[in-house]
Amino acid sequence: MELEERVESVEFDGWMASLTHEKRIELVPATDFAKPGSQGHNVQLKEYFREKVWPDRRQKICSNLET
């Protein structure tokens, strides 16, 4: 499980690096409590990643390991 968490973290970092500022706001709109670039906004982006992006990436990574 620890290995999976590390892989998820690396994948998240790569995913974040690939997003433009505009795309980040599109995925997680800014609020009074979570302005773009803030810790709160990054936490919300991490949740988005876990729910919407990570399942597909995880499946691809695991299937590549099996071959």
The 8 nearest C-alpha neighbors of each residue, nearest first, counted from 0:
[[1, 3, 2, 4, 5, 6, 7, 8],
 [0, 2, 4, 3, 5, 6, 7, 8],
 [3, 1, 5, 0, 4, 6, 7, 8],
 [2, 4, 6, 0, 5, 1, 7, 8],
 [5, 3, 7, 1, 2, 6, 8, 0],
 [4, 6, 8, 2, 7, 3, 9, 1],
 [5, 7, 3, 9, 8, 4, 10, 2],
 [8, 6, 4, 10, 5, 9, 11, 3],
 [7, 9, 11, 5, 6, 10, 4, 12],
 [10, 8, 6, 12, 11, 7, 5, 13],
 [9, 11, 7, 13, 8, 12, 14, 6],
 [12, 10, 14, 8, 9, 13, 7, 15],
 [11, 13, 15, 9, 14, 10, 16, 8],
 [14, 12, 16, 10, 11, 15, 9, 17],
 [13, 15, 11, 17, 16, 12, 10, 18],
 [16, 14, 12, 18, 17, 13, 11, 23],
 [15, 17, 13, 14, 18, 12, 19, 11],
 [16, 18, 14, 15, 13, 19, 12, 22],
 [19, 17, 15, 16, 22, 23, 20, 14],
 [18, 20, 22, 21, 23, 17, 16, 15],
 [19, 21, 23, 22, 24, 18, 35, 36],
 [22, 20, 24, 19, 23, 25, 18, 26],
 [21, 23, 25, 19, 24, 20, 18, 26],
 [24, 22, 26, 20, 25, 21, 27, 18],
 [25, 23, 28, 27, 21, 22, 26, 29],
 [24, 26, 22, 23, 27, 28, 21, 20],
 [27, 25, 23, 24, 22, 28, 44, 47],
 [28, 26, 24, 25, 23, 44, 29, 43],
 [29, 27, 24, 25, 26, 30, 23, 35],
 [28, 30, 34, 33, 35, 24, 27, 31],
 [31, 29, 33, 32, 34, 28, 40, 35],
 [30, 32, 33, 34, 29, 35, 39, 28],
 [33, 31, 30, 34, 39, 29, 40, 37],
 [34, 32, 40, 39, 30, 29, 31, 37],
 [33, 35, 29, 37, 30, 40, 36, 32],
 [36, 34, 37, 40, 29, 33, 24, 23],
 [35, 37, 34, 40, 41, 38, 33, 39],
 [38, 36, 40, 39, 35, 34, 33, 41],
 [37, 39, 41, 40, 42, 36, 33, 34],
 [40, 38, 33, 42, 37, 41, 43, 32],
 [39, 41, 33, 43, 37, 42, 38, 35],
 [40, 42, 44, 38, 43, 39, 45, 37],
 [43, 41, 45, 39, 40, 44, 38, 46],
 [42, 44, 46, 40, 45, 41, 47, 39],
 [43, 45, 47, 41, 46, 42, 48, 40],
 [46, 44, 48, 42, 43, 47, 41, 49],
 [47, 45, 43, 49, 48, 44, 50, 42],
 [48, 46, 44, 50, 45, 49, 51, 43],
 [47, 49, 52, 45, 46, 51, 50, 53],
 [50, 48, 53, 46, 47, 51, 52, 45],
 [49, 51, 47, 48, 46, 52, 53, 54],
 [50, 52, 48, 47, 49, 53, 54, 55],
 [53, 51, 48, 54, 55, 49, 50, 56],
 [52, 54, 49, 56, 55, 57, 48, 51],
 [55, 53, 57, 56, 52, 58, 51, 50],
 [56, 54, 58, 57, 53, 52, 59, 51],
 [57, 55, 53, 59, 58, 54, 60, 52],
 [58, 56, 54, 60, 55, 59, 53, 61],
 [57, 59, 61, 55, 56, 60, 62, 54],
 [60, 58, 56, 62, 57, 61, 63, 55],
 [59, 61, 57, 63, 58, 62, 56, 64],
 [62, 60, 64, 58, 63, 59, 57, 65],
 [61, 63, 65, 59, 64, 60, 58, 66],
 [64, 62, 60, 61, 65, 66, 59, 58],
 [63, 65, 61, 62, 66, 60, 59, 58],
 [66, 64, 62, 63, 61, 60, 59, 58],
 [65, 63, 64, 62, 61, 60, 59, 58]]
